[in-house]
């Protein structure tokens, strides 16, 4: 497992109890380097959506916990935010929540002549995703998925 994946797993475990106590859900944790700076990003959510106060309380909690545990060797910036519109499907509950809804998929390699697909999420398992882009179901190998997220119709 890569070092950044170890850090993400530890960072995820660090906040599970706190989030649960406050009715919050951890959508994702990422530890990434951008333009020479490391970022530890927490994406949180709850029914009705999160607000700035939710993000602030989680950030304060995490700041103290991360300082105490001190398991990240690099200097980094901590960010806590909402996953936003068009959030990525990462966990099984994300897929479950989007069954029957429009999703957007970007592939590494073309399937049926395309790399980008939009359609209803019909089913999923650990190896594949089935989507209906308009009358014919398409089964896509998860290894070929570069990005999968909720579809947002900006024209609606």
Phi, psi and omega in degrees: 000137181291153182304317182294329177291322175299315180297317179298318180296314178297318180296324178294314181295329183300329188248000186305310181297315181299314182296316179300316179299332184256012177068028182251155179243135173274115180277318182194157171229135175223142176239107188226154176252125179228126179050041175084000181242135176276139177234133171251110186248129174249130175248120184240159179207169173199165176304130181087352179091157179268159176236180184298326179294322176299312181298319181295316182293321177293318179299316179297315178300310183296321180302313179295315182294318180294323176295320182291314183283326174047050181263001179255115186286339184268158167286139183210166175251129178269130176229137176232126182205175173286153176289345177078180177289152178064041184291148181292148174266113184242318185251163181304321180295332176293317178295314181301316181296335184256005176303131180082357180255163178288132176230164179239133182231136173241130185253157174286319180234148180301143170232126183053038175082007181224155173254339182244129181226145171228134179180180180282136175284114184269314180197172179201157169212188186291343183252338186211166176230134177250127183232148176247100181278002178145060175110333180232127180286142181237124178262125184241129176292129181301331180295339180267000183269116176276325182206137173219130184207168174299140178275134176243120177271101184287346180269352183283000000 
